[in-house]
Amino acid sequence: MAKRVGINRDAVVRAAAKIADDDGWDALTLACVAKKLRVRSPSLYNHVGGLEGIRRELKLLALRDLNTALSRATIGKSRDDAVRGLAAAYRAFVKHHPGTYAATMVAAPKNDPAVEAAAGQVVETCLSVLSGYELERREGLHAIRAMRSAVHGFVALENAGGFGIPLDVDKSFDWLVSALLKGLGASRPQRSP
C-alpha cells in the first residue's frame, strides 16, 4: 500500500465522515479509513485515538456542522418561519449526512467538555429559535425533544424508503411541521387581559 503524505486529523475525520455517509455508521472501521487514505491502519493513531477517537471526532464534526446548518437556516427569522427553517435544515442535514448524523444519536458524555459544549450549542440554537414562543427553558427543552424526535423519525422513514404511498413527501413534511407549530402555539403561556 503506497503511503500518502500530508495526512492530518481533519483529513482522517473527513474520510471517516465520507465512509459513514456513503456506507453507514456501522461500516466505519479503521481499516476502511486507512484504505481510503492509502495508509496503514496503525498510522491513523498518529492523528486519532483509534476507532473510538474517530467516532468522537465525527460526533464533534456532526454537532458543529449541524449547528452551522441550523443557524444559517434560521438567521433573520422568527417564530413559525424560524421553526420551519430549523426543521428543513435538520431534515436536509440528516438526508445528506446520514452516517455522520448517526454520531449525534447518543447524548454527549458528561466527561467530554468539547462534545458537551458542541451539543450544548445545538440546544442553545434551538432554544433561540423557540424564544418567540415565550416558553420557559424546561418547556423549550421538551419542545426540542419533540421536534427532534418527529423530524428524525420522518427522515429515518424517508431515507429507508418507508413512504411508499404516491403522495408528495415534501407536503407530508410540511404537514408534520405545521402540526408541531400548532403544538407550540398551544403550549404558549396565556396572558391575562
C-alpha positions in Angstrom: 0.0 0.0 0.0 1.5 3.3 -1.0 1.9 5.8 1.8 0.1 9.1 1.3 1.9 12.2 2.5 0.1 15.1 4.2 -2.5 13.3 6.3 -3.7 15.2 9.4 -6.6 14.8 11.9 -9.0 16.7 9.7 -8.3 14.5 6.7 -8.8 11.4 8.8 -12.1 12.7 10.1 -13.4 13.9 6.7 -12.5 10.4 5.2 -14.4 8.8 8.1 -17.4 11.0 7.5 -17.5 10.1 3.8 -17.4 6.4 4.7 -20.1 6.8 7.3 -22.3 8.8 5.0 -21.8 6.5 2.0 -21.8 3.1 3.7 -23.3 3.7 7.1 -22.2 4.3 10.6 -21.6 0.6 11.2 -19.4 0.3 8.2 -16.9 2.7 9.7 -13.7 0.9 10.7 -10.0 1.8 11.0 -9.2 -0.4 8.0 -11.7 1.4 5.8 -10.4 4.8 6.8 -6.8 3.7 6.3 -7.7 2.2 2.9 -9.5 5.4 1.8 -6.4 7.5 2.8 -4.0 4.9 1.4 -2.1 4.4 4.6 -1.7 1.6 7.1 -4.2 1.4 9.9 -1.5 1.9 12.7 -0.5 5.3 11.2 -4.0 6.6 11.9 -3.1 6.5 15.6 -0.8 9.5 15.0 -3.9 11.6 14.4 -6.8 10.0 16.3 -7.2 7.6 19.2 -8.3 4.6 17.2 -11.9 3.9 16.2 -13.2 5.4 19.4 -11.3 8.6 18.7 -12.6 8.7 15.1 -16.1 8.4 16.4 -15.6 11.1 18.9 -14.2 13.4 16.3 -17.1 12.6 14.0 -19.5 13.5 16.7 -17.8 16.8 17.1 -17.9 17.4 13.4 -21.5 16.4 13.1 -22.6 18.6 16.0 -20.7 21.6 14.7 -21.9 21.2 11.1 -25.5 20.6 12.3 -25.4 23.7 14.4 -24.0 25.7 11.5 -26.8 24.5 9.2 -29.5 25.2 11.8 -28.1 28.7 12.5 -27.9 29.6 8.8 -31.4 28.4 8.2 -32.9 30.5 10.9 -31.0 33.8 10.8 -33.3 36.7 10.5 -36.4 34.6 11.0 -38.7 34.3 14.0 -41.4 32.1 15.4 -43.1 29.9 12.8 -40.7 30.9 9.9 -37.7 30.1 12.2 -39.1 26.7 13.2 -39.8 25.8 9.6 -36.3 26.8 8.7 -34.9 24.8 11.6 -36.9 21.7 10.7 -36.0 21.9 7.0 -32.3 22.3 7.8 -32.4 19.4 10.2 -34.1 17.2 7.6 -31.6 18.2 4.9 -28.6 17.5 7.2 -29.9 14.1 8.1 -30.7 13.2 4.5 -27.3 14.3 3.1 -25.2 13.1 6.0 -26.9 10.0 7.4 -23.7 8.3 8.7 -22.3 11.5 10.2 -25.7 12.3 11.7 -25.7 8.9 13.4 -22.8 10.1 15.5 -25.2 12.6 17.2 -27.7 10.0 18.3 -26.2 9.4 21.7 -26.3 12.2 24.2 -23.0 13.9 24.9 -20.9 12.3 27.6 -20.5 14.3 30.8 -16.8 13.7 30.9 -16.0 15.2 27.5 -16.3 19.0 27.7 -15.7 19.6 23.9 -18.5 17.3 22.9 -20.8 18.5 25.7 -20.1 22.1 24.5 -20.8 21.3 20.9 -24.1 19.6 21.8 -25.0 22.5 24.1 -24.5 24.9 21.2 -27.1 23.0 19.1 -29.5 23.1 22.0 -29.0 26.8 22.5 -29.5 27.5 18.8 -32.8 25.6 19.0 -33.8 27.4 22.2 -33.1 30.7 20.5 -35.4 29.7 17.6 -38.1 28.9 20.2 -37.7 32.1 22.1 -40.6 33.8 20.2 -42.9 31.3 21.9 -42.1 32.6 25.4 -41.6 29.1 26.7 -39.7 28.5 30.0 -36.4 26.8 29.4 -37.7 23.4 30.6 -40.7 23.6 28.2 -38.3 24.7 25.4 -36.2 21.6 26.0 -39.3 19.4 25.9 -40.3 21.1 22.6 -36.8 20.5 21.2 -37.1 16.8 22.1 -40.5 16.6 20.4 -39.3 18.3 17.3 -36.1 16.3 17.1 -38.0 13.1 17.5 -40.6 14.0 14.9 -38.1 15.1 12.3 -35.7 12.3 13.0 -38.5 9.7 12.6 -39.7 11.3 9.4 -36.3 11.3 7.8 -35.4 7.8 9.0 -38.5 6.6 7.2 -37.8 8.8 4.2 -34.2 7.5 3.9 -35.3 3.9 4.3 -37.9 4.2 1.5 -40.7 3.9 4.0 -43.1 6.2 2.3 -44.5 4.0 -0.5 -47.8 5.8 -1.0 -47.6 8.0 -4.1 -48.1 11.2 -2.1 -45.7 14.3 -2.1 -43.3 13.6 0.7 -42.4 17.3 1.0 -46.1 18.1 1.6 -46.2 15.4 4.3 -43.2 17.0 5.9 -44.9 20.4 5.8 -47.9 18.9 7.4 -45.7 17.4 10.2 -44.1 20.8 10.8 -47.5 22.5 10.8 -48.7 20.1 13.5 -45.6 20.8 15.6 -46.2 24.5 15.2 -49.8 24.1 16.4 -48.4 22.3 19.5 -46.0 25.1 20.1 -48.8 27.7 19.8 -51.0 25.7 22.2 -48.2 25.5 24.8 -47.5 29.2 24.7 -48.3 30.9 28.1 -51.6 32.7 28.0 -51.5 36.3 29.1 -54.3 37.6 31.2 -56.2 40.6 29.8 
